[in-house]
């Protein structure tokens, strides 16, 4: 019998309320919280006003940060679209759920986030980008492959944001009106209005922007950003300044549009009278290099790629006073933390850590580190473009990374926030490197990661890839 079948009759709510944790006790005293989980695609942690980016115009996010817990070192364990999404829905690491490449299908062995909430009496809904059903990005996804989500307004993947489609319950493609993130937000607002106040719900809203193509936000937002007025991070090489500024202008335009969407969504939560009893999360699946360290897009181990914004607000338990945690929460930690806050038992299939007690006031573990990995480089991170397999840890202060040949990167992110000084191999940092290497070894042992070459994992899972290591997809 599969674990998901065992849990079907396990009495999830009662088991969780017996835990006696601060989060569990709070759940017994309050209504079951709704969960609104909003995440963008390729929005790096640095690109918000509250994080100090003077060019990013995010007034709604900045206000949300004032009433939320800000995980300033939130990390995407395998910083690329499909692997993150699979970790979000399963609480597992990529080499466990098997989605370490884009455009492969998430299997059904693990108990998914939506299935657990559904069995605890929740309604479940997903709106927007899915990217977990294999390489047919525009195909209809039948109910049995929706991982427990009931309400469904979804397309696998598209970046044609102004000519974007979705499916509901029927195999009939429908078109989002205009810029898809705005239309998807309207759909989420309507769902909240319809479902607020009765049965609790889990609503996931997944936007495609600010992922490139960058110059495709609505014109009113693009008009706000001129490339020549934008500042660049010091780790962008001078030869790439012009390209970086042009890309950033479009990137910030998408972000400004999404910030307005977020403001509208938060307004609907407030107007529906459920703000106090709703866990509201804003985050992203991974970051964007945007020419830092000469890189583009994601997969790479630098902070522009692996770090994501992560705000969590839950007034019934945490109040409305904002605070910042430097704990490096990771993608597999999201599912167990949400379940912990909701007073719901965590399935045995979950590998991530429940940080609900930390949110409720317990001191965070002093030595927790987030594991980051690229099991098999592909796409923009092919070997031809400098890509390589790696494993690393991101602590509160340090980044340490090994590739298949040995130690590769070591940064003191407190002293060197733009990661310009690689300390790896320097005599004065031998002890530090050894301690971080031992920490990484423990993380690999915990996650049963043998750190093999990419082709070994591709063969193990039976994936078909082209010469660049990429699963070919169709639109």
Helices and strands as residue ranges (DSSP letters): H 3-8, H 12-17, H 22-29, E 34-41, H 59-66, E 69-71, H 81-90, H 94-97, H 113-119, E 123-129, G 143-145, E 151-155, E 165-166, E 174-175, H 180-195, E 201-210, G 214-216, H 219-222, G 227-229, G 238-240, H 241-271, E 278-284, H 303-306, E 310-313, H 315-318, E 323-325, H 331-342, H 356-359, E 370-374, G 379-381, G 383-385, E 390-394, E 398-403, E 406-412, G 427-429, H 430-446, H 454-461
